[in-house]
């Protein structure tokens, strides 16, 4: 494992997407939606063969931080941060990038949603390793899936 590779897990949200099961203090990422582990636990499980827990960071909100700390004892508590105010994805990534740059000027950061379900984790990790190698060479890497239709309203297919 490269000592300059870090992971940022985005775990904010208002708990409205899976209503009524998810709420402000129990948003979907901390729920067991598929399997016996919560979505955020499954995210960490997928990432730890590529990025050790001591190089994982979680950005969440005040409502979920304590629950996430309990669910992720392997991630240092000081690396589970609550945003002072929800400002969306780009500012959250910028904040984490600034923190990591100040700690490790050679840091290469991967950004991972906390609420995805990945059916083939070994294949996913192989793609992540290739993406980190490309990013370490100075390239911007994007990992995603081939879209099946154009999406103009993200609520349309929820």
N, C-alpha and C positions, 0 to 999 in steps of 0.2 A: 504494500500500500504506500502510496506517495504521501509523505508527511505534510504536504502543502494542499492536499485536497480536503475540502470541507463541504458539508451539506447544510443547507438552510431548509427547514421544514416549515411551510406556511400553515398555520393552524388558527387563523382568526375566524371571524364569522359571527353571525348573530343567532344562529340556531333556528333559522326559519325554513331551511330547505327541506327537511324531513318532518315538518310539523305534522301531527302533534307529538311524534316520538322525540324529536329534538327540540330543545329549548335553549334559552340564553346560556344556562349553566351546564347544559349537556348537549352541545352541538354535535353534528354527525361525526366529526373526527374522533370523538371520545366514546362513541357507541360501538357495540358489536353488531355491525351490519351484516357482515359475511364472516362466518367462522367464530372462533372463541376469543379472538383478540379484537380490540378496537381498531378502527381504521388507522389511527396514528401509531398504535403499537405495531400493526402490520407494516406500516411504512418504515419504521425503524428496523424491524426484522429484515426487510428487504435490503436496506441500505448498509447494515453493519458488516456484511462481507466485503464491501467496497470502501466504506468510510467508517472507522471505529467510532463508538459513541462519544468519546472525548473530543471528536471533531465535528459533532453534530450540534446544530443550533436550532432552536424552535422559537418562532415568533408567533405569539398568540395575543390574547386580551386578558384583562383582569379577571373576567368571569371564568375562564378556563384554565388559567395558569396552575392553580393548586391541583386540579384534577389531572392535568398533564404531568405535573411533577410526580404525582402518585403512580401514574400509569407508566412512566418512563424512568425508573430509578437508575438505569444505567447511563442516562444522559446527565451530565453535571447540572445541578439545580441552577447554577449561575448562568447557564447557557439556555435556559428557558425563560425568554423575555416576554413581558407584557408590553405591548405598544401603549404609549401614553394616551394615544387617541387613534381610532381607526381612520386610516387615510387611504386605504386600498393597497393593491399589490405593489406597484412601482415604488412608492415611498418605503414600504417594508423591505423590499429587496435592497434599495439604496442604503437604508440604515444598517442592514446586516453587512453589506459590502464595505461600508465605512469602518464598522467594528472589526471585521476580519482583516482589512488592509492595515489597520493600526496594530493588530496583533502579529500579523505575518505578511510582510510586503510581497511575498511570493504566493499568496493564497490564490487558489482556484476554487470558486464556489459553484456548486450545483444547487439549483432551487427545485424543491419538491413539494407538491401539494400533499396535505396530510389526509386527504379523503379519497384517494384513488384506489381502485381494486385492480391488481395486476395478476392476470391468470397464469403467466409463465415467468416466475421471478428469476430463474436462472438465465433465461434469454434476456430479460430486462437488465440484469446485472452486466451481462456481456456488452450490451449497448451502452450502458453507463460508463463502463471502463473505456470503451472506444471514444465516447464523448469527452471524458476527462482527459484522455490523451490528446485529442484535438484541441481542447481548451488550453491545455498546458503549453501547446505550441502557439498560442496567441489567437486562436480562432474562436468565434462565437458559435456555440453548438446548441441546437434545439432538438429535443427528443419529443416526439409526439406520434400520433396515429394519423393514418390517412383519413381525411374527412369523408363521410358518406353523402353529405349534402351541404349546400351553403347555409350558414347560420347567421341570421341577422338579429334574432331575439333569443338570448340564451335561456330564457324561461320557456320557450316554445316546446322543448323536448324533455322537460324535467319530469 
